Amino acid sequence: MDTDELVEKILRTYDTITVVGASNAPEKAAHYVPAHMQGHGWRIVPVNPRCGTIVGEPAYARLADVPQTPEFVNVFRPSEQTPDVVRQAVAAGAGAVWLQLHIESDESRRIAEDAGVLYVENRCLIIEQRRLGLDAPN
């Protein structure tokens, strides 16, 4: 499956996005990207150890603290930190991991693919959602 097909499959499959590195700072992509997706029907579950609430949702300190299975994990962390995040996502039962625009990691890709997890890197959720004209699946 090529990246465009993967992107569409993920956006058509998952209605909840667990955002690792979500931010309360409105000028940061880690804030306005989840807010945009929330505005198009996706439920956002923020993960950030320093924030109580992000985009109106309670933030969790770690992926392991999220009470439900984080099926679709979107990552706003530096590339070198992503292998650990992907390992945590796999351990938590994620079905898809998406590294935001300008975030790439060969090691993260190997970890996800070895676990059978759908994997996208270096793509922006807003750009892809707009390109496909999608809202969250029902």
C-alpha positions, 0 to 999 in steps of 0.5 A: 500500500502506498503512502496516499492509500495508507493516509486515506485508510487511517483517516477513514478508519479511526475516529479518535486521535491520540496526540503525543506532544499535544500543546496548549500554545495556539501558535504551535502545530501541536495545538492547531492541528489537533484542534482542526481535526477535532473541528472535523469530528475526530475525538482528540486524546492529548498526551503531554505531561505538562498540561492539564487540558488541551483542546478542551480534553484532559491530557495524559502524562504518558501513552500508558496512562490513556484509559482506552486503547490509543488506536491511532497515535499522532506524534509531535515529537522530535524525530530522535524521540519517536522510536520510544513513542512508537514502541509505547504505541505498539505496546498499548495496542495502537493500529496506526502511528502517524509522525507529523510533517518534518518528522521521520525515523527509519527506526520508528518505521521498522518498529511499527511495520514489524508489529503490523501497525500502519505507519505514516511519517512526514505528513500533516493531518490538516493537509491530508484531511483537506486533500481528501475532504474527509471528516471523522468516520461515524 
